[in-house]
Amino acid sequence: MVTKYIGLLTKKNILNGIDNVSTDKAAAEVYTLEGVKLNKQVNELPKGIYIVNGKKMVVK
């Protein structure tokens, strides 16, 4: 029995790493998923999912 394989080879851009990460020292608005505003910095939060400046963020 002969098995045929037909494939497509493509060139992809591969991300090797991240060089610089800039952070903003301004206070961020942090909310729980229930909408409760927290008066903490992002680096002080326990693990979980939060809304930071209007965007979902996962703290691991």
MDTraj code that builds the backbone (N, CA, C; nanometers):
import mdtraj as md
import numpy as np

residues = "MET VAL THR LYS TYR ILE GLY LEU LEU THR LYS LYS ASN ILE LEU ASN GLY ILE ASP ASN VAL SER THR ASP LYS ALA ALA ALA GLU VAL TYR THR LEU GLU GLY VAL LYS LEU ASN LYS GLN VAL ASN GLU LEU PRO LYS GLY ILE TYR ILE VAL ASN GLY LYS LYS MET VAL VAL LYS".split()
xyz = np.array([
    [0.0845, -0.1165, 0.0000],
    [0.0000, 0.0000, 0.0000],
    [0.0897, 0.1237, 0.0000],
    [0.0583, 0.2191, -0.0843],
    [0.1357, 0.3421, -0.0967],
    [0.0557, 0.4559, -0.0347],
    [0.1200, 0.5292, 0.0535],
    [0.0563, 0.6450, 0.1159],
    [0.1123, 0.7699, 0.0515],
    [0.0242, 0.8565, 0.0062],
    [0.0667, 0.9826, -0.0536],
    [0.0500, 1.0938, 0.0491],
    [0.1471, 1.1833, 0.0514],
    [0.1398, 1.2992, 0.1399],
    [0.1573, 1.4228, 0.0549],
    [0.0621, 1.5100, 0.0621],
    [0.0696, 1.6371, -0.0099],
    [0.0676, 1.7463, 0.0961],
    [0.1678, 1.8299, 0.0962],
    [0.1763, 1.9355, 0.1972],
    [0.2144, 2.0671, 0.1336],
    [0.2016, 2.1710, 0.2115],
    [0.2347, 2.3055, 0.1669],
    [0.3387, 2.3612, 0.2623],
    [0.4512, 2.4017, 0.2095],
    [0.5554, 2.4620, 0.2911],
    [0.5467, 2.6127, 0.2760],
    [0.5427, 2.6808, 0.3882],
    [0.5374, 2.8267, 0.3853],
    [0.6440, 2.8826, 0.4771],
    [0.6833, 3.0050, 0.4507],
    [0.7788, 3.0739, 0.5357],
    [0.6990, 3.1589, 0.6335],
    [0.7287, 3.1437, 0.7612],
    [0.6582, 3.2196, 0.8638],
    [0.7571, 3.3076, 0.9391],
    [0.7082, 3.4231, 0.9821],
    [0.7880, 3.5079, 1.0693],
    [0.7823, 3.4492, 1.2097],
    [0.8970, 3.4275, 1.2681],
    [0.9039, 3.3670, 1.4004],
    [0.9538, 3.4717, 1.4995],
    [0.8795, 3.4881, 1.6077],
    [0.9189, 3.5806, 1.7127],
    [1.0181, 3.5101, 1.8043],
    [1.1394, 3.5623, 1.8097],
    [1.2438, 3.4990, 1.8901],
    [1.2426, 3.5442, 2.0348],
    [1.1914, 3.6626, 2.0620],
    [1.1914, 3.7137, 2.1983],
    [1.1427, 3.8566, 2.2015],
    [1.1320, 3.9081, 2.3195],
    [1.0896, 4.0461, 2.3376],
    [1.2092, 4.1213, 2.3934],
    [1.2491, 4.2274, 2.3246],
    [1.3672, 4.3018, 2.3663],
    [1.3379, 4.3961, 2.4826],
    [1.2418, 4.4845, 2.4650],
    [1.2138, 4.5858, 2.5659],
    [1.0671, 4.5836, 2.6042],
    [1.0421, 4.5965, 2.7317],
    [0.9056, 4.6093, 2.7802],
    [0.8993, 4.7399, 2.8557],
    [0.8144, 4.8293, 2.8101],
    [0.8019, 4.9567, 2.8790],
    [0.6818, 4.9525, 2.9715],
    [0.6975, 5.0124, 3.0874],
    [0.5882, 5.0178, 3.1831],
    [0.5568, 5.1621, 3.2144],
    [0.4325, 5.1865, 3.2422],
    [0.3874, 5.3200, 3.2768],
    [0.3721, 5.3259, 3.4279],
    [0.4357, 5.4215, 3.4905],
    [0.4313, 5.4326, 3.6361],
    [0.3023, 5.4981, 3.6853],
    [0.2164, 5.5423, 3.5953],
    [0.0906, 5.6047, 3.6354],
    [-0.0005, 5.5013, 3.7005],
    [-0.0858, 5.5494, 3.7900],
    [-0.1785, 5.4600, 3.8594],
    [-0.2779, 5.4010, 3.7604],
    [-0.3045, 5.2725, 3.7754],
    [-0.3985, 5.2038, 3.6872],
    [-0.5292, 5.1822, 3.7622],
    [-0.6409, 5.1879, 3.6899],
    [-0.7701, 5.1561, 3.7490],
    [-0.7863, 5.0053, 3.7443],
    [-0.7969, 4.9418, 3.8602],
    [-0.8046, 4.7963, 3.8695],
    [-0.9393, 4.7583, 3.9288],
    [-1.0102, 4.6678, 3.8586],
    [-1.1407, 4.6197, 3.9033],
    [-1.1408, 4.4675, 3.9017],
    [-1.2239, 4.4085, 3.9883],
    [-1.2468, 4.2646, 3.9825],
    [-1.3468, 4.2378, 3.8711],
    [-1.3686, 4.1116, 3.8382],
    [-1.4673, 4.0777, 3.7355],
    [-1.6089, 4.1118, 3.7806],
    [-1.6286, 4.1270, 3.9119],
    [-1.7598, 4.1650, 3.9647],
    [-1.7815, 4.3156, 3.9598],
    [-1.6785, 4.3927, 3.9220],
    [-1.6907, 4.5374, 3.9100],
    [-1.6491, 4.6142, 4.0336],
    [-1.5861, 4.5482, 4.1286],
    [-1.5413, 4.6139, 4.2510],
    [-1.4049, 4.6771, 4.2255],
    [-1.3951, 4.8099, 4.2514],
    [-1.2683, 4.8789, 4.2296],
    [-1.1719, 4.8456, 4.3427],
    [-1.0476, 4.8129, 4.3061],
    [-0.9436, 4.7801, 4.4028],
    [-0.8449, 4.8956, 4.4110],
    [-0.8015, 4.9266, 4.5304],
    [-0.7024, 5.0324, 4.5493],
    [-0.5646, 4.9709, 4.5685],
    [-0.5224, 4.8922, 4.4713],
    [-0.3922, 4.8259, 4.4756],
    [-0.3204, 4.8473, 4.3437],
    [-0.1891, 4.8347, 4.3482],
    [-0.1094, 4.8335, 4.2271],
    [-0.1202, 4.6955, 4.1649],
    [-0.0954, 4.6864, 4.0357],
    [-0.1072, 4.5588, 3.9650],
    [-0.0111, 4.4555, 4.0226],
    [0.1084, 4.4975, 4.0614],
    [0.2063, 4.4014, 4.1137],
    [0.1720, 4.3530, 4.2544],
    [0.0715, 4.4119, 4.3205],
    [0.0296, 4.3699, 4.4546],
    [-0.0897, 4.2752, 4.4517],
    [-0.1426, 4.2455, 4.3338],
    [-0.2638, 4.1647, 4.3229],
    [-0.2346, 4.0160, 4.3376],
    [-0.3261, 3.9414, 4.4019],
    [-0.3116, 3.7957, 4.4036],
    [-0.3470, 3.7379, 4.2667],
    [-0.3190, 3.6100, 4.2472],
    [-0.3498, 3.5448, 4.1200],
    [-0.4978, 3.5594, 4.0884],
    [-0.5275, 3.5828, 3.9604],
    [-0.6668, 3.5939, 3.9194],
    [-0.6813, 3.6742, 3.7921],
    [-0.8066, 3.7049, 3.7567],
    [-0.8384, 3.7828, 3.6373],
    [-0.8948, 3.9164, 3.6825],
    [-0.8441, 4.0242, 3.6252],
    [-0.8833, 4.1587, 3.6636],
    [-0.9096, 4.2425, 3.5393],
    [-0.9762, 4.3550, 3.5591],
    [-0.9931, 4.4555, 3.4545],
    [-0.8979, 4.5692, 3.4902],
    [-0.7980, 4.5935, 3.4052],
    [-0.6989, 4.6974, 3.4298],
    [-0.7062, 4.7964, 3.3153],
    [-0.7416, 4.9199, 3.3478],
    [-0.7574, 5.0257, 3.2473],
    [-0.8485, 4.9812, 3.1333],
    [-0.9558, 4.9112, 3.1675],
    [-1.0561, 4.8717, 3.0687],
    [-1.0242, 4.7457, 2.9900],
    [-0.9143, 4.6770, 3.0216],
    [-0.8772, 4.5547, 2.9496],
    [-0.8615, 4.4398, 3.0478],
    [-0.9003, 4.3190, 3.0053],
    [-0.8848, 4.2008, 3.0901],
    [-0.7374, 4.1654, 3.1037],
    [-0.6983, 4.1285, 3.2272],
    [-0.5594, 4.0939, 3.2542],
    [-0.5556, 3.9741, 3.3474],
    [-0.4663, 3.8806, 3.3200],
    [-0.4488, 3.7629, 3.4045],
    [-0.3210, 3.7813, 3.4851],
    [-0.3327, 3.7678, 3.6172],
    [-0.2161, 3.7724, 3.7053],
    [-0.1847, 3.6290, 3.7436],
    [-0.0629, 3.5841, 3.7106],
    [-0.0232, 3.4452, 3.7401],
    [0.0706, 3.4409, 3.8577],
])
top = md.Topology()
chain = top.add_chain()
for i, resn in enumerate(residues, 1):
    res = top.add_residue(resn, chain, resSeq=i)
    for name in ("N", "CA", "C"):
        top.add_atom(name, md.element.get_by_symbol(name[0]), res)
traj = md.Trajectory(xyz[None], top)
